[in-house]
Each structure stands twice: as structure tokens, then as C-alpha cells.
Amino acid sequence: MENVKEFHNAEQQKNEANEAENFDVFIKAMVQAVEKYGRFVLQELDCVA
């Protein structure tokens, strides 16, 4: 029974690490998009307002 608990804990930690890695990749991609297109978008919004 203890082995099953250890297995589930290891799987949960692996899943959490994978989610954290996916989140980091997503945030980096969003930062790159904002850095690349942010000024253009803000200028377009300024023209509309």
C-alpha cells in the first residue's frame, strides 16, 4: 500500500513540474508577442480611442 502512495505522489509531482514548465513556456511566448507587437497594438488602440 505504501508503494502505491509513493507512486501517486511521484506522479503528482511529475504532473506539477510539467504544468509549471508548460506555464513558463506559455509566459515566455506571451512576453515575446508583447515585445514584438505591443507598441503597434498600443498605437492602434490610441488611434481608435
N, C-alpha and C positions, 0 to 999 in steps of 0.2 A: 504493500500500500504506500509506503514511504517513497518507493521508486516512482510511482505514478504521480505523486505530488511534486517530486523533483522534476519530473519530465514536464508537467504542466507549467511549473514555474519557469523552467528554461525556455519553453515555447513562448510563454507570455513575455519574457524579457527579450527574446529574439524579435517578437512582433513589435514591441515598443521601440526597439532600436531601429527596426525597419521603418516604422512610421515616422520616427524622428528624422531619419535620413531622407525619406520622401519629402517631409516638410521643409528640410533645409534646401533640397534641390528646387522645390517649388518657389521658396522665398528668393533664392538666388536668381531664378528665371524672371520673377516679377521685378526684382531690382534692376536687372538688365533691361527689361522692357521699359521701365520708368526712366532709366538713364538715357535710353535711346530715343524714346518718343515723348517723354514728359514735357519738354519745352514746347514741342509742336502742339500737343494736346492743350496745354495751358494757353497758348496763343490763340488757338481755335476757339476755346471757351471764352476767352476775353473778347473776341470779335463778336460772338453770339450774344454776350451779355450786354 
